[in-house]
Amino acid sequence: MTDADLLARTLSAVWHPCTQMKHLEQAPPLAIARGEGPWLIDPDGRRYLDAISSWWVNLFGHANPRINAALIDQLSRIEHVMLAGCTHAPVVELSERLGQLTGLGHAFYGSDGASATEIALKMSFHFWRNSGRPEKTGFISLKNGYHGETLGALSVTDVALFKDIYAPLLRHSHQAMSPDARLAAPGESAFDYALRAAADLEAHLAEHADSTAAIILEPLVQGATGMAMYAPVYLQRVRELCDQYQVHLIADEIAVGFGRTGTLFACEQAGIRGDFLCLSKGITGGYLPLSCVLTTDSIYAAFHGDATARGFLHSHSYTGNPLACRAALAVLDIFEQDDVIVANRAKAARFTELLAEVVAHPRVRNFRHTGMIWAFDVVDAAPDFSDDFHRRALARGVFIRPIGHSVYFMPPYVIEEAEMRLLAETTLACL
């Protein structure tokens, strides 16, 4: 199939996500035939550096031989079996390993990040009902937070572009002050601003804790608002408040888990853990849809009993799919065998050095970096800045999509220095 054929057929047959389809008539989507490491390759052989890990999911490169081998082996065994009433080795082993890594247990599987959010919200609500506290039905999230676009997830999301049109369908939730360090007052440190944001949360809990089931947040980095970063002390304080007021903490590590913030999980940097941990995106290295919610033994125990209705009656047909679990196991093997977290620290330090001219550029403000995520804001960005920057970068062989006036990098962990240089040089040229 030629590039032109593929584009014509996609416009006539495919409804693309997060897209005004009319815009694709003037700016067609990038046709991709195959991938290789950090590169996307179109039908004519042109190569594009995947600077955003195919929307934050690809950790170890496209067509990774080790993940490929694991999937090929699993295909000869069992591709799928329903998890309601059956079990299989990949889902058991993955659940055990995730439990060992997080200190949480009894992994419950979904298909994507939004479904993980739905699962955690329903579990928290159901826990309080099973525990004789049915009045605890409310949820708190952070201003500018993002947790998915299904109705429950959208109810705790605070991105107007996604949320406003569906407002009549959504359940009310409270949005607490964001700890985003960019919002600090002049002269106020990120640490002090994080404590001020935590005080705002405390004021709400002091009045509404009896009717609140949980707070959900993205640890350390709020992705959809332009990679807003904040001090770990905020997480520490939220954990203390949740314990004090008997409210669950749902840690949405869908985007920031699996090494993105410089530790395997972002909550590690605050020395805390959530009552629920939501995982997806990088869990399979970008290979297959999978999400997971892990929780504490005490929460699990509240669902255990003779009455069927007391159990957590949530499912989908592909829950715990063996192929997806096997890909996730291969990802954990690579982390362990290649000492990825340590290697990433060296790569992150080098890429930050290579971005020195970008940081110094007069249009750049609020340069920020956490682990394998970098971002900055462009002060004079026009309304079409994001699309224009994207097109200019594509012309130079880099696939990148700014969020509004914020440019960010979340490359696959297999990126090497030559590719880092290309990314830094392209960014400077586009600015």
Secondary structure as UniProt FT lines:
FT   HELIX           3..13
FT   TURN            17..18
FT   HELIX           21..25
FT   STRAND          34..37
FT   STRAND          39..41
FT   TURN            43..44
FT   STRAND          47..50
FT   TURN            51..52
FT   HELIX           53..56
FT   HELIX           65..75
FT   TURN            76..77
FT   HELIX           89..102
FT   STRAND          105..110
FT   HELIX           113..130
FT   TURN            131..132
FT   TURN            134..135
FT   STRAND          138..142
FT   TURN            143..144
FT   HELIX           151..155
FT   HELIX           160..163
FT   HELIX           164..169
FT   STRAND          174..176
FT   HELIX           181..183
FT   TURN            186..187
FT   HELIX           190..208
FT   HELIX           209..211
FT   STRAND          212..217
FT   STRAND          221..222
FT   TURN            224..226
FT   STRAND          228..229
FT   HELIX           233..245
FT   STRAND          248..252
FT   TURN            254..261
FT   HELIX           266..270
FT   STRAND          276..279
FT   HELIX           281..284
FT   TURN            285..286
FT   STRAND          291..295
FT   HELIX           297..301
FT   TURN            302..303
FT   HELIX           308..310
FT   TURN            317..320
FT   HELIX           322..338
FT   HELIX           340..354
FT   HELIX           356..360
FT   TURN            362..363
FT   STRAND          364..370
FT   TURN            371..372
FT   STRAND          373..378
FT   TURN            379..380
FT   TURN            383..384
FT   HELIX           385..395
FT   TURN            396..397
FT   STRAND          398..399
FT   TURN            404..405
FT   STRAND          406..409
FT   TURN            413..414
FT   HELIX           417..430
//
